[in-house]
Amino acid sequence: MRVELINLGKKYEGRENFTIRGVDLVIEDREFCVILGPSGCGKSTLLRMIAGLNSITEGELRFGGKRMNSVPPKDRDIAMVFQSYALYPHMSVYDNMAFSLSMRKESKHIIDERVREAADLLQITDYLYSKPSDISGGQRQRVALGRAMVRKPKVFLMDEPLSNLDAKLREHMRIELVRLHKSLDTTTIYVTHDQTEAMTMATKIVLMDDGRIQQVGKPDEFYNKPINLFVAGFIGSPTMNIFEGKFQEGRFHSRDSSLVLTPSQEDLEKLRAYEGKEIYLGIRSERFHTDKDDEQITVMVDVVEMLGKEKILYTKLGEDEVIISVPGHKTFEENQHYGFSPDKEALHFFDGETRQRIN
């Protein structure tokens, strides 16, 4: 089902400012859309507005072209999976999954068929007659998913469903959720603060900050073409290196001139209007190499973080900290100086006033 948000806004009674403001978004049928952002940015509030759990102050919400602003949650043909699983502890896994269908007074045959179909898909058939307290966190999460699946909704809503799991299990469940989405062929809207979940699972990412959408697009667009400084700093681990400086006589000069770079010819064309103006330069940690060139920088390694296949070097360059990723088999010592050359074909430039990408 196609979901449309048109100038959507939310203001709580007694508060001066809107929590959500001016949200325009189209989620196409069968997309896996991840709403991403830091804590307090409004992403869960937005999801609850879509679910009907929070009222809409302004704007319009449409499902398949139908206005849903005043439609009760039970009539929206949605299913929601919460962070806390919200399972009934006194019921078996089977009864938890069957509960919503029982409330609809579906036949026992249909209930049994749907519960077992979902359990088989989620690989929890062996636990159908266990209580939630007798199974693991990952299995409880599968039960919560199964309870949503049996309703066969047109839209799945998921509010940070993996945040209570350990790192290894989260990684496994990410893959399972992608497989599940493909097999169910249902529109999925998923909220998280974890960019790894967003980048690995989404067909579309919506990045929010302070109640507003910052950028909408495919995962690779966020990484390779961030629309502003917030997006550049939020997406990527390690975070993008950002330098403040000026564009003068065809070169970028950082504040203390410890970094002086000549942009690529393509970037120079974009920067002509910024001669003598304040701008920001961004470069990802993996876009440095050890080949010497005329504009190589010399950094002092402060901390070496070993991650197996790569090392993360936290270094100093004048007034700036520079984070550099290198292959794990390369040797770099702390408190030593090394030369690196930024890849001039991988520079990002942002307006000094608006902080928007210079295109």
C-alpha positions as CSV (number, residue, x, y, z in Angstrom):
1,M,0.0,0.0,0.0
2,R,1.2,3.5,-0.9
3,V,1.6,5.8,2.2
4,E,1.6,9.6,1.7
5,L,2.4,12.2,4.3
6,I,1.4,15.7,3.2
7,N,2.7,18.7,5.2
8,L,2.2,16.6,8.4
9,G,2.7,18.3,11.7
10,K,2.3,17.5,15.4
11,K,2.0,19.9,18.3
12,Y,1.3,18.7,21.8
13,E,-1.0,20.7,24.0
14,G,0.7,23.1,26.3
15,R,3.9,23.2,24.2
16,E,4.9,26.3,22.2
17,N,6.7,24.6,19.3
18,F,5.8,21.8,17.0
19,T,7.4,18.4,17.6
20,I,6.9,17.5,13.9
21,R,6.6,20.1,11.2
22,G,6.2,20.2,7.4
23,V,6.8,16.5,6.7
24,D,6.2,15.6,3.1
25,L,6.9,12.0,2.2
26,V,5.7,9.3,-0.2
27,I,6.4,5.7,0.7
28,E,5.6,3.5,-2.3
29,D,3.8,0.2,-2.2
30,R,6.2,-2.6,-0.9
31,E,9.0,-0.3,0.0
32,F,11.2,-0.9,3.1
33,C,11.4,2.6,4.4
34,V,13.6,3.4,7.4
35,I,13.0,6.5,9.4
36,L,16.4,7.3,10.9
37,G,17.6,10.0,13.3
38,P,19.1,10.8,16.7
39,S,17.1,10.4,19.9
40,G,14.4,13.1,20.3
41,C,14.3,14.0,16.6
42,G,10.6,13.0,16.2
43,K,10.9,9.7,14.4
44,S,8.8,7.6,16.8
45,T,6.2,10.4,17.1
46,L,5.9,10.3,13.3
47,L,5.5,6.5,13.3
48,R,2.8,6.8,15.9
49,M,1.0,9.4,13.8
50,I,1.0,6.9,10.9
51,A,-0.3,4.2,13.2
52,G,-3.1,6.5,14.6
53,L,-1.7,6.3,18.2
54,N,-0.9,10.0,18.1
55,S,-3.3,12.6,16.6
56,I,-2.3,14.8,13.6
57,T,-2.3,18.5,14.3
58,E,-1.9,19.6,10.7
59,G,-1.5,18.1,7.2
60,E,-2.9,14.9,5.8
61,L,-2.1,11.2,6.0
62,R,-3.2,8.9,3.1
63,F,-3.2,5.2,2.7
64,G,-3.7,4.1,-0.9
65,G,-5.1,7.6,-1.7
66,K,-7.6,7.4,1.2
67,R,-7.4,10.1,3.9
68,M,-6.6,8.5,7.3
69,N,-6.4,11.4,9.7
70,S,-9.4,10.4,11.8
71,V,-9.5,6.7,11.1
72,P,-9.0,4.6,14.3
73,P,-5.8,2.4,14.4
74,K,-7.8,-0.8,14.3
75,D,-9.3,0.2,10.9
76,R,-6.0,1.2,9.2
77,D,-5.0,-2.3,8.2
78,I,-1.6,-2.0,9.9
79,A,0.4,-4.1,12.3
80,M,3.0,-2.6,14.7
81,V,6.0,-4.2,16.3
82,F,7.3,-2.5,19.4
83,Q,10.8,-2.2,20.9
84,S,9.5,-4.0,24.1
85,Y,7.9,-7.0,22.2
86,A,4.7,-6.4,24.4
87,L,4.0,-10.1,24.7
88,Y,1.4,-11.5,27.1
89,P,3.6,-13.4,29.7
90,H,0.9,-15.8,30.8
91,M,0.1,-16.9,27.2
92,S,1.9,-19.4,25.1
93,V,3.7,-18.3,21.9
94,Y,0.9,-19.8,19.9
95,D,-1.8,-17.8,21.9
96,N,0.2,-14.6,21.7
97,M,0.4,-14.9,17.9
98,A,-3.2,-15.9,17.6
99,F,-4.6,-13.2,19.9
100,S,-5.5,-10.5,17.4
101,L,-7.2,-13.1,15.1
102,S,-9.2,-14.4,18.1
103,M,-10.3,-10.9,18.9
104,R,-11.6,-10.7,15.3
105,K,-13.4,-13.9,15.8
106,E,-11.7,-15.7,12.9
107,S,-12.3,-19.4,12.6
108,K,-10.0,-21.8,14.5
109,H,-8.9,-23.3,11.2
110,I,-7.8,-19.9,9.8
111,I,-6.1,-19.0,13.0
112,D,-4.2,-22.3,13.2
113,E,-3.2,-22.0,9.5
114,R,-1.9,-18.5,9.8
115,V,0.0,-19.0,13.1
116,R,1.8,-22.1,11.8
117,E,2.6,-20.5,8.5
118,A,4.2,-17.5,10.3
119,A,5.9,-19.7,12.8
120,D,7.4,-21.8,10.0
121,L,8.6,-18.7,8.2
122,L,10.2,-17.3,11.4
123,Q,11.6,-20.7,12.5
124,I,9.8,-20.7,15.8
125,T,7.5,-23.8,15.3
126,D,9.3,-25.7,18.1
127,Y,8.5,-23.0,20.6
128,L,4.7,-22.5,19.9
129,Y,3.7,-24.0,23.3
130,S,6.4,-22.3,25.3
131,K,5.9,-19.2,27.4
132,P,7.7,-15.9,26.5
133,S,9.8,-16.2,29.6
134,D,11.1,-19.6,28.5
135,I,12.6,-18.4,25.2
136,S,15.4,-16.1,24.2
137,G,15.2,-12.4,23.3
138,G,15.7,-13.1,19.7
139,Q,12.9,-15.7,19.7
140,R,10.6,-13.3,21.6
141,Q,11.3,-10.8,18.8
142,R,10.3,-13.3,16.3
143,V,7.1,-14.0,18.2
144,A,6.3,-10.3,18.1
145,L,6.9,-10.3,14.4
146,G,4.7,-13.3,13.9
147,R,1.9,-11.8,15.9
148,A,2.0,-8.9,13.4
149,M,2.3,-11.2,10.4
150,V,-0.7,-13.3,11.0
151,R,-3.0,-10.3,10.5
152,K,-1.7,-10.0,6.9
153,P,-1.7,-6.2,7.2
154,K,-1.1,-3.8,4.2
155,V,1.5,-1.8,6.2
156,F,4.1,-3.0,8.8
157,L,5.2,-0.5,11.3
158,M,8.3,-1.3,13.4
159,D,9.6,0.9,16.3
160,E,13.3,0.1,17.0
161,P,12.4,-3.7,17.2
162,L,16.1,-4.8,17.5
163,S,17.4,-2.4,20.1
164,N,17.0,-4.8,23.0
165,L,19.1,-7.6,21.3
166,D,22.9,-8.1,21.5
167,A,25.1,-7.0,18.6
168,K,25.5,-10.5,17.1
169,L,21.8,-11.2,17.2
170,R,20.9,-7.8,15.8
171,E,23.2,-8.5,12.8
172,H,21.4,-11.9,12.3
173,M,17.9,-10.4,12.7
174,R,18.7,-7.6,10.2
175,I,19.2,-10.2,7.5
176,E,16.1,-12.1,8.6
177,L,13.9,-8.9,8.4
178,V,15.1,-8.2,4.9
179,R,14.3,-11.7,3.8
180,L,10.9,-11.5,5.6
181,H,10.1,-8.2,3.8
182,K,10.8,-9.8,0.5
183,S,8.7,-12.8,1.1
184,L,5.7,-10.9,2.5
185,D,5.8,-8.2,-0.2
186,T,4.3,-5.6,2.2
187,T,5.0,-1.9,2.8
188,T,7.3,-1.6,5.8
189,I,8.1,1.5,7.8
190,Y,10.9,1.0,10.3
191,V,12.2,3.4,12.9
192,T,15.7,3.3,14.3
193,H,18.6,5.5,15.5
194,D,21.1,2.9,14.2
195,Q,22.5,3.9,10.9
196,T,23.8,0.4,10.3
197,E,20.3,-0.9,10.3
198,A,19.2,1.8,8.0
199,M,22.0,1.4,5.5
200,T,21.8,-2.4,5.3
201,M,18.0,-2.9,5.3
202,A,16.3,0.1,3.7
203,T,15.2,0.6,0.1
204,K,14.5,4.2,1.1
205,I,16.0,6.1,4.1
206,V,14.3,9.2,5.7
207,L,16.7,11.0,7.9
208,M,15.2,13.4,10.5
209,D,16.5,16.0,12.9
210,D,14.6,18.4,15.1
211,G,11.2,17.2,13.8
212,R,12.0,17.8,10.1
213,I,13.2,15.7,7.3
214,Q,16.8,16.4,6.3
215,Q,17.2,14.0,3.3
216,V,15.3,11.2,1.6
217,G,16.9,8.7,-0.7
218,K,18.7,5.4,-1.2
219,P,21.4,4.3,1.2
220,D,24.3,5.0,-1.2
221,E,23.0,8.5,-1.8
222,F,23.3,9.4,1.9
223,Y,26.9,8.1,2.0
224,N,28.1,9.5,-1.3
225,K,26.1,12.7,-1.6
226,P,25.0,14.0,1.8
227,I,22.7,17.0,1.3
228,N,24.0,19.0,4.3
229,L,26.5,19.0,7.1
230,F,24.1,17.2,9.5
231,V,23.6,14.3,7.1
232,A,27.4,14.2,6.4
233,G,28.2,14.0,10.1
234,F,25.4,11.5,11.0
235,I,25.9,9.0,8.2
236,G,29.1,6.9,8.2
237,S,31.2,5.2,10.8
238,P,33.7,6.6,11.5
239,T,32.1,10.0,11.0
240,M,33.1,12.1,8.0
241,N,36.0,14.5,8.6
242,I,34.8,18.1,8.4
243,F,37.2,21.1,8.1
244,E,36.2,24.7,8.3
245,G,38.0,27.1,6.0
246,K,37.9,29.4,3.0
247,F,38.1,29.0,-0.7
248,Q,40.8,31.3,-2.0
249,E,42.5,31.4,-5.4
250,G,41.3,28.0,-6.4
251,R,42.3,26.2,-3.3
252,F,40.7,25.2,0.0
253,H,42.5,26.6,3.1
254,S,41.6,25.2,6.6
255,R,41.4,27.7,9.5
256,D,45.0,27.3,10.4
257,S,46.2,26.5,6.8
258,S,47.4,23.1,8.0
259,L,45.3,21.7,5.2
260,V,45.5,23.3,1.7
261,L,43.9,21.4,-1.1
262,T,43.2,22.0,-4.8
263,P,39.8,20.5,-5.7
264,S,39.1,18.4,-8.7
265,Q,38.2,20.3,-11.9
266,E,34.6,19.3,-11.5
267,D,34.5,20.7,-8.0
268,L,36.4,23.9,-9.0
269,E,33.5,24.7,-11.4
270,K,31.0,24.5,-8.5
271,L,33.2,26.6,-6.2
272,R,33.8,29.6,-8.5
273,A,31.0,31.6,-6.8
274,Y,32.6,31.0,-3.4
275,E,35.9,32.8,-3.9
276,G,37.0,34.3,-0.6
277,K,34.0,32.8,1.2
278,E,33.7,30.5,4.2
279,I,33.0,26.9,3.3
280,Y,33.3,23.4,4.8
281,L,35.2,20.5,3.4
282,G,34.3,17.0,4.1
283,I,36.2,13.8,3.4
284,R,35.5,10.2,4.5
285,S,38.1,8.4,6.6
286,E,38.8,5.7,3.9
287,R,39.5,8.3,1.2
288,F,43.1,8.9,2.2
289,H,46.1,7.1,0.7
290,T,49.8,7.0,1.4
291,D,51.0,7.8,-2.1
292,K,52.9,11.1,-2.0
293,D,51.7,14.1,-3.9
294,D,52.2,17.9,-3.7
295,E,49.5,18.4,-1.2
296,Q,50.2,15.5,1.2
297,I,49.4,16.2,4.8
298,T,51.5,15.0,7.8
299,V,49.5,13.9,10.8
300,M,50.4,12.7,14.3
301,V,48.7,9.5,15.3
302,D,47.1,9.8,18.7
303,V,45.1,6.6,19.0
304,V,45.1,3.4,16.9
305,E,41.8,1.4,17.1
306,M,42.2,-2.2,15.8
307,L,39.0,-3.6,14.2
308,G,40.4,-6.7,12.5
309,K,40.1,-6.0,8.7
310,E,40.9,-2.3,9.3
311,K,42.5,0.1,11.7
312,I,41.1,3.4,12.6
313,L,43.7,6.1,13.2
314,Y,42.7,9.1,15.3
315,T,45.2,11.8,14.3
316,K,46.0,15.4,14.8
317,L,46.5,18.0,12.0
318,G,47.0,21.5,13.4
319,E,43.8,22.4,15.2
320,D,41.8,19.6,13.7
321,E,41.3,15.9,14.5
322,V,41.4,13.7,11.4
323,I,40.1,10.1,11.4
324,I,41.7,7.8,8.8
325,S,40.9,4.2,8.0
326,V,43.7,1.9,6.9
327,P,43.9,-1.8,6.2
328,G,44.3,-3.9,9.3
329,H,47.6,-5.5,8.2
330,K,49.3,-2.1,7.9
331,T,51.5,-1.0,10.9
332,F,51.0,2.5,12.4
333,E,52.3,3.5,15.8
334,E,50.9,6.0,18.3
335,N,52.7,9.3,18.8
336,Q,54.3,8.9,15.4
337,H,54.0,11.2,12.3
338,Y,52.8,9.8,8.9
339,G,52.0,11.3,5.5
340,F,48.6,10.9,3.8
341,S,47.1,12.3,0.6
342,P,43.3,13.1,0.5
343,D,41.6,11.7,-2.6
344,K,40.6,14.8,-4.5
345,E,37.9,13.0,-6.4
346,A,36.1,12.3,-3.1
347,L,35.8,15.7,-1.5
348,H,32.5,17.1,-0.3
349,F,31.9,20.9,0.0
350,F,29.2,22.7,2.0
351,D,28.1,26.4,2.1
352,G,29.6,28.2,5.2
353,E,26.3,29.9,6.0
354,T,23.5,27.5,5.0
355,R,25.6,24.3,5.6
356,Q,23.9,22.9,2.5
357,R,25.9,20.9,-0.1
358,I,27.5,22.9,-2.9
359,N,26.3,21.2,-6.0
